Amino acid sequence: MEIIIEEILNLIRKKMEENGSYTKEAYKQFIDESIDYFIERGKLIDDDNLEFIETRLIEKWKDIQKEIAK
């Protein structure tokens, strides 16, 4: 599960950079968009614990903030 979370997180980082959006609200929006993207591509299915994945990604906000600050 951690591998897919890292893949989603990499996509979120890319979206943040491309859009120049570095707020927590933008981060949460990119989480939703990225999860939907992975579902559309068949990398995630509804049977996967999507709530757990979303929670883990939200928990990583502090790490993302530190990355942005560099």
C-alpha positions in Angstrom: 0.0 0.0 0.0 2.9 2.4 0.8 4.2 2.1 -2.8 0.9 3.3 -4.3 0.8 6.1 -1.7 4.3 7.2 -2.8 3.2 7.1 -6.5 0.2 9.2 -5.7 2.3 11.6 -3.7 4.7 12.0 -6.6 1.8 12.9 -8.9 0.6 15.4 -6.3 4.0 17.0 -6.1 4.1 17.3 -9.9 0.6 18.9 -9.9 1.6 21.4 -7.2 4.7 22.4 -9.1 2.9 22.7 -12.5 0.1 24.8 -11.0 2.2 26.8 -8.6 -0.3 26.0 -5.9 1.3 25.2 -2.5 -1.5 25.7 -0.1 -3.1 23.0 2.1 -6.4 23.5 0.3 -4.7 22.9 -3.1 -2.9 19.9 -1.7 -6.2 18.4 -0.6 -7.7 19.1 -4.0 -4.7 17.4 -5.7 -5.2 14.4 -3.4 -8.8 13.9 -4.7 -7.8 14.5 -8.3 -4.8 12.1 -8.1 -6.9 9.3 -6.4 -9.5 9.7 -9.2 -6.8 9.5 -11.8 -5.4 6.3 -10.3 -8.9 4.8 -10.2 -9.5 5.8 -13.9 -6.2 4.1 -14.8 -7.1 0.9 -12.9 -4.2 1.3 -10.4 -6.8 1.6 -7.6 -10.3 0.1 -7.3 -13.2 0.8 -5.1 -12.3 -2.2 -3.0 -8.9 -0.6 -2.1 -9.1 1.3 1.2 -9.4 4.7 -0.4 -10.2 6.3 2.9 -6.9 5.0 4.4 -5.0 6.2 1.4 -6.5 9.7 1.6 -5.8 9.9 5.3 -2.1 8.8 4.8 -1.7 11.4 2.1 -3.2 14.2 4.3 -0.8 13.1 7.1 2.1 13.8 4.8 1.2 17.5 4.5 3.9 18.5 7.0 6.5 16.7 5.0 5.3 18.5 1.8 5.4 21.8 3.6 9.1 21.2 4.6 9.9 20.3 1.0 8.2 23.5 -0.2 10.2 25.6 2.3 13.5 24.4 0.8 
